[in-house]
Amino acid sequence: MSGVIPENQREQAQGEDRQMTLRRAPFAALDNILGQTQHLLISFDGPVCSLFTGTAVARVADNLREVFGQEGAHVPEAIEHTGNWLEILSCAASISPDLAVRVESKLSAMESAAVVTAAPAPYVHDVLTACRDSGRSVAIISNHSEAAVRAYLTLHDLSGQISFVAARTGPDAATLKPRVNLIELAVSGLGAELSACALVGGSPTDVQAAHAAEVNSIGYAETSHDVDRLVDAGADTIIVSIADLALRLRARPSDSEL
């Protein structure tokens, strides 16, 4: 009998080992990452707030589909029932630049309107204070419009602790996560090296973007389902509370501060 482990069994074993490591010693991996991190990139939606919490997400998608009809375009079957606004924006861009502009404009308006009802993530102020006190800079990264992100940061008195914002500024969905463009923009804006950065994100696309950019990924999971999704995406470590991140930032200065 051959001693070679079949590829599918090897991948399953590696996945189980990764989950066991994350659950046994969650802060060991986090501390190791934070020790290398001089610049923290934080994904806006999830770790900072949930923008559309006070908005019917399905209605957002419906409103964007209505733009197709208003512009004389047929809604393709591929996006007929999706609630994913990024898929709708990407589809619009594939039909015509003008349609993409109209859809993005509608989306931006809804995002800006949602700022006042967005649900803040707890302990964000603590994380930003811990970064400041430990000499780390912070950039916010988002597929949402830059106008909405900045409006939220101003409303919640967070702007003064943010060094850079990298967010959507137009209808080109090809520049958004999971692609690396926003991460690279933030790193450049901070005057940083990729190796000195880590991304905190709550979605698999955040993790995928971090991997593609070759920066460490810290997954933020609000539910057990989120944990599974982030593990499957390959997050380097996972936290289940932003408070944990604030505590470990205080306890673990970056190696540059030692």
SVG drawing of the C-alpha trace seen along z (x, -y; Angstrom):
<svg xmlns="http://www.w3.org/2000/svg" viewBox="-37 -65 51 67">
<polyline fill="none" stroke="black" stroke-width="0.4" points="0.0,0.0 1.3,-3.4 2.3,-5.8 1.3,-8.9 -1.7,-10.8 -4.3,-11.7 -4.4,-15.4 -8.0,-15.9 -7.2,-14.2 -4.0,-16.3 -5.9,-19.5 -8.6,-18.5 -6.0,-17.7 -4.3,-21.0 -7.6,-22.8 -8.4,-21.0 -4.9,-21.8 -5.4,-25.4 -8.7,-25.6 -7.3,-23.8 -4.4,-26.2 -6.7,-29.2 -8.9,-28.0 -6.2,-26.7 -4.0,-29.7 -5.7,-32.6 -3.5,-35.3 -0.2,-33.6 -0.7,-34.1 -2.2,-37.6 0.7,-38.7 3.1,-37.5 1.4,-39.5 1.1,-42.6 4.8,-42.4 5.5,-42.9 2.8,-45.5 3.7,-49.2 0.6,-50.1 -2.9,-48.7 -5.2,-48.6 -8.8,-48.3 -11.7,-47.3 -14.6,-49.7 -17.6,-47.4 -17.5,-45.1 -14.6,-46.1 -15.6,-49.8 -19.4,-49.6 -22.1,-48.0 -23.1,-50.7 -26.4,-49.2 -27.7,-48.0 -30.5,-50.5 -31.2,-50.0 -33.0,-47.1 -30.1,-45.6 -32.4,-43.9 -33.9,-47.3 -30.4,-48.7 -29.9,-46.0 -33.5,-46.6 -32.8,-50.3 -29.6,-49.6 -31.4,-47.3 -34.0,-49.9 -31.3,-52.1 -30.8,-49.6 -34.4,-50.1 -34.2,-53.9 -31.2,-53.8 -33.0,-51.5 -30.8,-48.5 -32.1,-44.9 -31.3,-43.4 -29.2,-40.3 -30.3,-37.1 -27.0,-36.8 -27.9,-39.7 -31.7,-39.5 -31.9,-38.2 -28.6,-39.0 -28.3,-41.2 -24.6,-41.9 -24.3,-45.5 -20.7,-44.9 -21.9,-42.2 -24.5,-44.7 -22.0,-47.4 -19.6,-45.0 -22.4,-43.9 -23.3,-47.5 -19.7,-48.2 -19.7,-45.2 -22.7,-46.7 -21.5,-50.3 -19.4,-52.9 -22.4,-55.3 -24.6,-52.7 -21.8,-52.0 -21.6,-55.7 -25.3,-55.9 -25.4,-52.8 -22.4,-53.9 -23.9,-57.4 -27.1,-55.8 -25.1,-53.5 -23.1,-56.4 -26.2,-58.3 -27.7,-55.4 -24.4,-54.8 -24.2,-58.5 -27.8,-58.4 -27.1,-55.2 -24.3,-56.9 -26.6,-58.2 -28.2,-54.8 -25.0,-52.7 -24.3,-50.5 -20.8,-51.2 -18.7,-48.2 -17.9,-48.3 -14.4,-49.2 -13.2,-50.9 -12.2,-53.9 -10.1,-51.6 -8.3,-50.1 -7.5,-53.5 -6.2,-54.8 -4.1,-51.6 -2.6,-52.2 -1.8,-55.8 -0.3,-54.9 1.9,-52.1 3.1,-54.3 1.1,-52.6 -0.6,-54.4 -4.1,-53.4 -5.7,-53.4 -9.3,-52.6 -10.0,-50.5 -13.5,-50.1 -15.4,-49.1 -17.9,-51.7 -17.7,-55.3 -15.0,-57.5 -17.6,-60.2 -19.7,-57.8 -16.6,-56.5 -15.3,-60.0 -18.8,-61.2 -19.1,-58.3 -15.6,-58.9 -16.4,-62.6 -19.8,-61.8 -18.3,-59.5 -15.2,-61.7 -12.8,-59.1 -11.2,-61.2 -8.4,-62.6 -7.0,-59.1 -7.0,-57.9 -3.9,-58.6 -5.4,-57.5 -8.6,-56.4 -8.6,-54.1 -12.1,-53.7 -14.3,-53.7 -14.0,-56.9 -15.8,-55.8 -17.6,-53.1 -14.6,-50.8 -15.4,-47.7 -12.2,-46.1 -10.2,-48.2 -12.1,-47.0 -11.5,-44.1 -10.7,-41.3 -8.2,-42.9 -5.2,-44.5 -5.6,-48.1 -7.1,-49.6 -4.4,-47.9 -1.6,-49.1 -3.1,-52.7 -3.3,-52.7 0.2,-51.3 1.6,-54.0 -0.4,-56.7 1.0,-55.7 4.6,-55.6 4.8,-52.0 6.2,-48.7 3.8,-45.8 5.7,-43.7 5.0,-46.2 1.2,-46.1 -1.7,-43.9 -5.3,-44.0 -8.2,-43.6 -11.3,-42.5 -14.6,-40.7 -15.1,-39.1 -13.4,-36.4 -12.8,-39.1 -10.7,-41.1 -8.6,-38.0 -8.2,-37.3 -7.1,-40.8 -4.6,-40.7 -3.1,-37.4 -2.9,-38.8 -1.1,-41.9 1.1,-39.8 0.1,-41.4 -0.9,-39.6 -4.7,-39.1 -6.6,-39.4 -10.1,-38.1 -12.9,-39.6 -15.7,-37.1 -19.0,-38.1 -20.5,-34.6 -19.4,-31.0 -20.3,-31.0 -18.0,-33.9 -15.2,-32.0 -15.7,-29.1 -15.8,-31.4 -12.6,-33.2 -10.8,-30.0 -11.7,-28.7 -10.5,-31.9 -7.1,-31.4 -7.1,-34.1 -3.7,-34.2 -5.6,-34.6 -9.1,-35.4 -10.6,-37.6 -14.2,-37.4 -14.1,-40.8 -12.5,-44.1 -11.8,-44.5 -9.3,-41.6 -7.5,-43.5 -7.3,-46.6 -5.9,-44.6 -3.3,-42.9 -2.2,-46.1 -1.5,-47.5 0.3,-44.4 2.3,-43.8 4.2,-46.9 5.5,-46.5 9.1,-45.2 10.1,-48.7 9.2,-50.0 11.2,-47.5"/>
</svg>
